[in-house]
Amino acid sequence: MGEISVDRQHLDRPLADSASTYGAPYQQAFAELAEARRGRPVAEILPLLRRAADEALLGFTDADPREQAEAISAGEPYALRVTVA
């Protein structure tokens, strides 16, 4: 399970159910990638996750997207825990 910390004012960046008009939330992008890329190599998924995180302006560590890509590749569930700072 991954964990990120988000300022309250930027909570719309990771969450797809946000009422904000902010671009494409990371949660939505992750779900779409998980469905479309399940079983594919980590090396194929990783740059897509990094781009989605960059577009959502999320400050993931280098390990976060890799862990997520490994879960998608293996078809395993992955929970992203968001803490509000």
C-alpha positions as CSV (number, residue, x, y, z in Angstrom):
1,M,0.0,0.0,0.0
2,G,1.3,3.4,-0.9
3,E,0.8,6.6,1.1
4,I,1.1,10.2,0.1
5,S,0.5,13.4,2.0
6,V,-1.5,16.1,0.4
7,D,-2.3,19.6,1.5
8,R,-6.0,20.1,2.1
9,Q,-6.2,22.7,-0.7
10,H,-4.8,20.1,-3.2
11,L,-7.0,17.2,-2.2
12,D,-8.6,17.3,-5.7
13,R,-5.3,16.1,-7.3
14,P,-5.4,12.5,-6.3
15,L,-9.2,11.9,-6.0
16,A,-11.5,11.1,-8.9
17,D,-14.7,11.8,-6.9
18,S,-13.7,15.4,-6.3
19,A,-16.0,18.2,-7.2
20,S,-13.1,20.3,-8.5
21,T,-12.5,21.1,-12.1
22,Y,-8.8,20.2,-11.7
23,G,-7.5,18.1,-14.7
24,A,-7.5,14.3,-14.6
25,P,-7.2,13.1,-11.0
26,Y,-4.6,10.5,-10.3
27,Q,-7.1,8.0,-8.9
28,Q,-8.9,7.9,-12.2
29,A,-5.7,7.6,-14.2
30,F,-4.5,4.8,-12.0
31,A,-7.8,2.9,-12.3
32,E,-7.7,3.2,-16.1
33,L,-4.1,2.0,-16.3
34,A,-4.8,-0.9,-13.9
35,E,-7.6,-2.1,-16.1
36,A,-5.8,-1.6,-19.4
37,R,-2.3,-2.7,-18.5
38,R,-2.8,-5.6,-16.0
39,G,-0.2,-8.3,-16.7
40,R,2.0,-6.0,-18.8
41,P,5.6,-5.5,-17.9
42,V,6.5,-3.0,-15.1
43,A,8.7,-1.1,-17.6
44,E,5.7,-0.4,-19.8
45,I,3.5,0.8,-16.9
46,L,6.0,2.8,-14.9
47,P,6.4,5.8,-17.3
48,L,2.6,6.0,-17.6
49,L,2.1,6.2,-13.9
50,R,4.9,8.8,-13.5
51,R,3.3,11.0,-16.2
52,A,-0.1,10.7,-14.5
53,A,1.5,11.7,-11.1
54,D,3.3,14.6,-12.7
55,E,0.1,15.8,-14.4
56,A,-1.7,15.6,-11.0
57,L,1.3,17.5,-9.4
58,L,1.8,14.7,-6.9
59,G,5.1,14.4,-5.2
60,F,5.7,10.7,-5.2
61,T,9.0,9.2,-4.3
62,D,10.7,7.2,-7.0
63,A,9.6,4.0,-5.2
64,D,5.9,4.9,-5.2
65,P,5.1,4.5,-8.9
66,R,7.3,1.4,-9.1
67,E,5.4,-0.2,-6.3
68,Q,2.1,0.7,-8.1
69,A,3.4,-0.6,-11.4
70,E,4.4,-3.9,-9.9
71,A,0.9,-4.3,-8.4
72,I,-0.7,-3.6,-11.8
73,S,1.6,-5.9,-13.6
74,A,0.9,-8.7,-11.1
75,G,-2.8,-8.0,-11.2
76,E,-2.8,-7.5,-7.4
77,P,-4.9,-5.0,-5.6
78,Y,-3.2,-1.7,-4.6
79,A,-4.5,0.8,-2.1
80,L,-3.3,4.4,-2.3
81,R,-3.7,6.0,1.2
82,V,-4.0,9.7,1.1
83,T,-3.3,11.7,4.2
84,V,-4.4,15.3,4.4
85,A,-1.8,17.7,5.9
